[in-house]
Structures are given as structure tokens and as C-alpha cells.
Amino acid sequence: MEAGGQRRGLQAWWVASCLCIMLAGLERVAAQIKYSIAEEVKVGTVVGNITRDLGLDIASLVERRFRIVSGPEGAQFEVNASNGVLCVRKTINREELCEDISPCLINMKLVAENPMEIHHVSVEILDINDNSPTFQEGEKIIEISESTLPVKRFQLPSAHDPDAVANTVRVYRLNQNEYFSSQIRERGDDKVPFLVLQKPLDREKHNEHKLVLTAIDGGNPPKSGTLNVTVIVLDSNDNSPTFTQEVYSVTISENVKPGTSVIKVEATDLDEELNGDIEYYFGGELDSKIYEMFGLDKDTGVISVKGQIDYEKVDVYKLDVHATDKGQPPMSTDCRVIIKIIDENDNQPEIDVTSLSKTVAEDSKPGTVISLISITDKDVGLNGKVICSLSLNVPFELKPSFQDNMYSLVLKDRLDRESVSYYDITLTATDCGQPPLSSFKILHVDVSDVNDNIPTFLHNPIQLYLLENNMPGNSIFSVTAFDKDLNENAALTYHIDRGESQVKMSTFLNINTENGDISALKSFDFETLKSFQFRVVATDGGSPPLSSNVTVNVFILDQNDNPPVILYPVSSNGSTEGVEEIPRNMKAGDLVTKVRAYDADIGYNGWLLFSLQQVTDHSLFALDRYTGQIRTLHSFTETDEAEHQLLILVKDNGNVSLSATATVTVKLVEPKEAFAASDVKRAAANVDEEDDNVTFYLIITLGSVSLLFVISIIVLIAMQCSKSTEYTSKYLQDTNYDGTLCHSIQYRSGDKRYMLVGPRMSIGSTIVPGSHANTLVLPDRRHTSSGEMLN
């Protein structure tokens, strides 16, 4: 039985030991680092090695900016970022820092970055005996009636020692004499000295007694202070007033209005008349500030509020009240009044923001710490419990710390500077009092730019219409891109892509790398080159740089730079002169010959018109202005001259017309001669027959073109009604007929559309916008780019 009991005892002891070890481990996890150091030590004294106690890496302290970030109390210490040693920064006076608070603790926050770590360190300031006890007065005069009985006590002023409890006043001693002794009574935490009468006084022998009261503190070695006490012996008023309570206690709320009654003290005196008439006074040993806060009615003993009561400054007031009669000599007694203050919710929360950086990069990851936020409320209980919140619709959130009213402002979502370049975050702190009080603080956070946007061109591809015969070296066009980023990330440079597929034409172009201005290094000729394309690349100045390209389609526009070329008549020596022999018996309307010409230009620039500039007899011959055919106007007579010379002018329809001339000499011969020469001119007859066929086909072609023109007008009206916004540049198909044909081309310039009616054009030809000759202006509400063409 005894053995089983011993085993159960050992098991219980083992379980209890394990529980103790677990609880001790939990306490170490939850506790913060705490050091202690005596006040008044030399500057530079080592308090403790924080890195060793926290287990931090000493080599990374400087890089992680290990530092103290707490308020003015933390200024008493400094941490060495190279070794993590906490040292005294300036001389510490515990009485200035903590006054009557014990223990005297200074709490500090230490921060290390990358990653963010917050450590809390408490330093307890140990008191040393560096203050001697002092009395508020240098001398105390007490009047005592000679009829006073022995063992009567008289309160003496208490000495004040600002040191901690261990070094404050411990004992009072009175100099050696036969009538008086000292006695100490404890009232709460205070030791109050009393002068005790040991034997009856005899005013006739000694009407005055000189005493010295010495206050000694508990230091090692102890320090002391003295008070001269003068006792004046008076004649009999042998009953002193008596309070109903030696200690009065009352509770009031802070912020009560001045004049409010707090408590009434009451004393009685068995004597009669003046010896029993009592007046009340505050004790002279009280702090002068108490007289500013409370008033005492000397006749009624009512204590009332005089100043502004503030719980956050003083939560308990201790008053000494004396009751004195009017006898000769007067007799008095005293009591202690303790007034406790109840806290009210009269302080708003205070927000303290420690910003690690006022700028956050737009590519920062969620969870990045932006600021440290500390909320303080001077109230206590629920009045001091604070709830903190952020403004809505911001990509940030608050994460609470293990300490109350401590938060970290961290990034919640991804940022985009191009959408929002900065945030004004409103921090709201609300306590739990009734009614609740709130405070606000706005934290401005700028979002810094990173190179995350490529350059963008407004249009891709770009259509460029360029007149031929441009001046080499002059600007022909300018491309512009934009970048949503800032500064160097948005600084763009331009260059022409000179890859293998682009090298042929890009060698004839040059671009200004700063503004995208493109110039041609050669003059383009529509007759040899009608269109080409190249690419322009825009690159920003970010790191790494981003780029994009745009395709530029260049269409060369024709100018009237080619004069008509006479194909017939042409002599063997190259001159535009020919001789036609015709019989005299030709009838009116017969074909004499046909002048053929060619113009390398297109459109109006290549539409040729024929006219007679000089003729021997205007009544004999007529020239078709469109076909160049020369026909007789009437039959010839015997009186008509045998030879006629016609000067034919061939000109195009350009803005500045170009022309050429041909000379045809018509000889009238007899029919026999004409028949004899028929073999020689059989080829010419065959040509005439061919011309008749061409004329027939030309009439058919003109009808077809006219029909196409009408259909184009109908289609245009239909497109207008359907409000289509898509137009493409198309050109009429080239025909295989000789001569000049009419057709239409529609094109756009600005907000207007034009229909141009003109001669046949070859595939790829264009019309220069702005030239409104033979042009019908059509109303259009569609928005298209300038220079867009439609067939």
C-alpha cells in the first residue's frame, strides 16, 4: 500500500512538472524582451545585446536598417546597427521620466526591414537613492494648550522623497527631549509623522519648545532631511474637535462642472461657545495643485470642485482636512479625504503613422508592408479600446499586431499607376466608449512607375498618299506613338525597320529618332513606282525597353509631269509631220486620217484633247477633239487648192496643261492617181478600216462606262443610307481599247466626298485630293480619314 502511494505521488509530481515546463515555454513565447538598468548611469552604458537575445543575424542588421522607431521615450537609448547592442544615449533621470509610477518601464519598438520584423523591448529604470527627503516648509509652529493630556498626538508635515518606494522616506526621528516623542502612522502608502506629548506641559516653566524632526529614507547609504518644529504652549482649551471618520472616501466622474459638491466632512467639539466653534482648513502640507482643483467651505466642511478634473492626469486625490476650534489656544484635529476619479470617454484616439516609404512601386506584390500604425487612447477600459478601419475601394488592408492597437498597412491587390497614380487613404480610429469618439488621418501614398506599357500607335497600318517628284531630303510624313508610362519609361525613339523584307525601299528613307519625322532621300516617280510599304519601330527608354511597330503603306500620286507623245504622224527623221493624199471625189464626212498620241500620266493628266491650231481652209476639214480623227466637211470642188496644211495641237487636262503639235499635209489628187497609189496606201486603208472598228468598240465602251457610272451613283446612295463606315481604295479595271474613255472615281478629303468624272485611268492610279476640276461634291456624314478613296 505504501509503495503504491509512493508511485502515485511520483506520477502526480511528474505530471505537475510537465505542466509547469509547458506553461513556462508558453510564457516565453508570449513575453517580450525586458532589460533593467539603473538611472544616472554613464552615456554609452550597454543595456543588452538585442540580436543575441532575439536570435537575429548580425551580418544583415545594417542592410535591414535595424533601428528604434518608438516615440520620445525611445530617445533615451540607441541601438548599434552593426552589432545589435542597446546602449544608453543620454543621462536617464527616473524621477523625470516616471515621477511616481513604479515600476518605471520604457517600451520601445525596433524595426528590421526586408523582411519586415517588429520587436518590442522594455527597459526597466531602476531607482538609485539620489534624492534626499525634503519638507515643504522649513519650520513648523504648533500651539499646544498646557491642559493637553499626555499621549495627545499632533500631526507633523510629511517629508517628500521622489525616489522609488525602496528609497523613499522610511522613518522619522525627533531630537531627544523629555516632553515629546515621534510616532509614525501609515495611511495607505504614506507614512505620516506625529508629535506625541509624553508628559503634561507647564507654560510657566517652558512656554516654548524647539524640536528637530529628521526624515530618513531607505537608501544605502540613507539620506535625510530636517524640519524645525516650534511648540508654543498655550493656556487651556482642553477639548479638541473630533471628526466622525478618520478617513473619508468618495468617487466622482471626471469633467464634473466647477462648483459641484463632492463630500462634507464633519467634526464635533465638546467645548462650548468659541472653544466649541469649529472651522475647517486644508492641511498646509498638501500639493499646491490640489488647492486649484478643490475648495473647502470653512464653516460647513463641504468640499467642492474648483478646477477641471481630468482622469488622465490624476486618478486619485488625497486631501488632509483640519478642524480647529476658536478657543484660546485653539485645538484641532485632522482627517484624510480620498477622492477617486471615474474615467469618462472624453479623449479621441490618436493615430501615429510610421511610414516606411511614401512611394510604392506599381509592381509591388500583395503583402508588401507600407506603414506601421499605432493607435493610442488616453481613456481606460472600453473607452480606451479602439477599432481601426480604412477607407473603401483602396487596394490596401490593415493587419493587426499581437499588441493591442498596433497595425500594419499592407498591399492587398496589384497596383496600376496608369489607372491610379496615388492614393489618399483615410485611417479611421473609433473607440468603444458611449458615445464613441473617432479620429481620422489621411495617408498619401504615391505609386511609382515601372516600364509595363509598350508604345502604341493611334493607327496601324498608316496610309500615306505622296505626290511624285517630291524634293529629296524634305519631310514627307511624321509618325507619333504614345506610352502610358512616365519619364524615361515613356521617352520614345523611332527607327525604320531595315530587315531583309524591308531593305529595298527603307534605304531611300530617313527618320528623326526623336520626333518620328520621316524624310525621303530620293524623288519618287509615279510612272516607275506606284506604291510601297515600310515599318517604323518605336522603342521606349525603360529597362528593359519595350517596343512596337507600325506599317506605313505609301501610295505615290501622279502629277502632270509628262507631255503628250505623238505616235502618228511621225516621219522617218522623227519629226511629227505627215503627208496624206486623198482623191478629190471624197464625200463629206469621209475619214482623211487620224492623229494618234499617248500620255504616260493618268487621269486628267493623261486625258488628251485634239484641236486645230492652223488650217489652210477651215471649211474643208474637221478634227474630232476626243479621237483625233480628221474628216472632210463637204465634197471638194475644182476651185479648191490641191494642198492643205493642218497644225494639230494635242494637250492633256492637268492643272498646268502640257501639249505637243503635229503637222498633217493633205494633198488632193485625181481619182486615177489615188487608185494608182492604192497599192502603196493599202496599209493606210487597212488602218482606216481598223479605226472604224475601234470607233465602234469605243462607242460600246463609252456606253458601258456610262452604265457603270449610273450603277456607282446608285451604290453610293445605298451605302449612304446604310451608313456603312468601311471604304477601301479601289480603281477601275483597265480596258484594252485605244483612245480615251470616261469613267468616275470617288474619293474623300476631310469631311467631304467627291466624285470625279474623267478619262480612263490605269490600274493603281490615284487622284490628288483638293483638285476639284470636273468634280461633284457629295454630302457625307461618315467619319473617315482624309485621303481615303473609293471606286
Number of C-alpha atoms within 10 A of each C-alpha: 6 7 8 9 10 11 12 12 11 12 12 11 11 12 11 12 12 11 11 12 12 11 12 11 12 11 11 10 9 8 11 13 15 14 17 15 17 14 18 17 14 13 14 14 14 17 18 19 16 21 17 13 10 12 8 13 11 15 12 16 19 16 12 16 14 22 19 21 15 16 11 8 12 17 14 15 22 19 21 15 19 14 17 24 16 21 19 20 17 16 14 19 19 24 18 9 14 15 13 14 11 14 13 20 20 19 16 20 15 17 19 19 17 11 9 11 11 16 14 16 19 16 19 19 23 17 23 17 20 16 19 21 23 20 19 15 13 10 16 17 13 17 19 27 26 21 17 23 15 14 14 15 19 19 20 20 21 22 27 18 23 20 23 24 17 14 24 23 28 17 17 22 16 19 13 10 11 9 13 23 19 20 19 17 11 9 10 7 7 13 17 18 24 19 21 17 20 17 14 16 22 16 16 9 7 12 17 18 15 12 19 16 23 19 26 23 26 18 22 10 8 17 19 19 18 19 22 16 20 16 20 18 22 20 18 17 22 19 22 22 25 18 18 12 14 12 15 17 12 11 13 16 14 20 17 16 14 15 13 13 17 16 19 14 22 17 23 16 19 13 16 12 11 13 23 21 19 26 18 23 17 21 17 13 15 16 12 9 9 15 14 12 15 22 21 21 14 16 12 14 21 16 21 19 20 19 18 14 20 17 20 15 8 11 14 13 13 15 21 16 22 24 28 24 27 17 23 16 19 24 24 24 19 23 22 18 21 16 18 18 20 15 20 20 21 20 19 21 25 18 19 14 18 14 15 13 11 13 14 19 14 20 16 16 14 14 15 17 25 19 19 21 21 20 20 19 20 17 20 15 11 14 24 23 20 23 15 22 13 18 13 10 7 14 14 22 19 20 15 15 14 9 9 13 19 17 20 19 20 19 20 16 14 13 21 18 19 15 8 11 14 16 15 13 18 16 18 18 24 22 24 16 19 11 10 15 17 17 15 17 16 14 15 13 18 18 21 20 20 17 22 20 19 21 24 17 17 11 13 12 14 16 17 18 21 19 19 20 16 17 14 15 15 14 17 17 14 12 20 17 22 16 22 16 21 17 12 15 24 22 17 24 18 24 18 23 17 15 11 7 10 15 13 12 12 20 13 15 17 17 19 16 16 12 14 22 17 22 19 20 17 15 15 21 17 24 17 8 12 19 16 14 16 20 19 21 20 28 23 25 17 21 11 9 16 19 18 15 20 22 16 18 17 16 21 26 25 23 24 21 20 18 20 24 18 20 12 17 21 18 11 9 7 8 12 19 19 17 17 16 19 21 17 18 13 17 14 14 14 14 19 19 24 19 22 19 22 20 20 14 23 26 27 23 28 29 24 28 18 23 17 20 13 13 18 13 12 11 10 16 22 19 21 15 15 15 20 23 17 22 20 18 17 14 14 18 9 7 6 13 12 15 14 18 16 21 17 22 20 27 23 26 19 20 12 10 16 19 18 16 19 24 21 23 16 19 16 21 16 14 14 10 13 17 14 11 13 13 11 11 15 11 11 14 14 11 14 16 12 12 19 13 12 15 16 11 14 19 13 12 16 15 13 14 18 15 12 14 17 13 12 17 14 12 12 16 13 12 14 15 9 9 12 10 11 10 15 10 14 16 18 16 11 11 12 6 13 14 18 18 18 18 19 24 23 24 23 22 16 13 13 16 25 23 20 21 18 21 20 24 27 16 14 18 20 25 22 16 18 11 12 12 13 10 16 13 13 13 11 14 11 14 11 17 13 16 18 19 21 17 15
